[in-house]
Amino acid sequence: MTEFFGTFVRLLTWALTIAIVARALMSFVSPLGRDPVSAFLIQVTEPILAPIRQFLPQSPLDFSPLIAIILLQLISRVLLRLA
């Protein structure tokens, strides 16, 4: 059971990290997010990024993806140690 949990946590962390990086990169290609790939990435990552943005000061650069990835890695390490 713990091996399954560890694999699940690793895969989920990896998938969310890839989605966040892809969204950040897609924001340069399609800033309005009107294509299907951007819309999917926004739908997947917005529940993670929106709460982080509330605590960050307004700036031209969005640091929420970086903070989200760091938090995902930290939470993943904690969960893997507890398992």
N, C-alpha and C positions, 0 to 999 in steps of 0.2 A: 504494500500500500504506500509506503513512504517513497519507494522508487517511482511509482506512478505520479505521486504528488510533486516530487522534485522535477521530473520530466515536464509535467504540466506547467509548473511555475517558470521553468527555463524557456519553454516554447512560447508561453504567453508574454513573458518579458521581451523575448526576441521579436515576436510579431508586433507588439506595440511600439518597440523602439524603431523597427523598420518603418512602420506606418507614420510615426512622428517625423522621422528624417525625410521620408518621401513627401509628406505634406509640406515640410519646410522647403524642400527643393521645388515642388510643384507650385509654390506660391510665386516663384520667379517666372515660371512658364505660363501659368494660368492664374493670375492673382484674383480674379473674380470667382473662380471655382465653378464654372458653369459646365465643364465637361464631366463625364461620368466618373472618371478616375478621381478627380479632385473632389467631387461631391461625396464619393465613398470615403475618401481619406478624411474629409472634414467631419463626416458623420461618425467615424470611428474614433477620431482623436479629440474632438471638441469636448466631450465629457471629462477628459483628463486635463486639457489645456485651459479651459474656461475658469475653473476655480483658482488655478495658479495665477492667471492674469489679474484676478481681483486683488491679489496681494502685491503685485508689482507696480511700481510707479509708471505713469504714462511716458513712453519714449518712442522715438521713431523705429527702434529695433525691438523686436519681440523676442525676449529671452525665455519665454515660457516653454518652448520645446527643449531647450538645454536643461532647464530646471526639472522638467518632467522626466527626462531620460535619467538624470541623476537620481531623482526620487524613486523611479522604477527600479533602478539597480540596487539602491539601498533596501527597498522593501523586499525585493527578490532575495537578497542575501540574508536578511532577517528571517524570512519564511523558510529558506533552505536550511538555516541553522536550527530552527525550531523543529523541523521535520526529522 
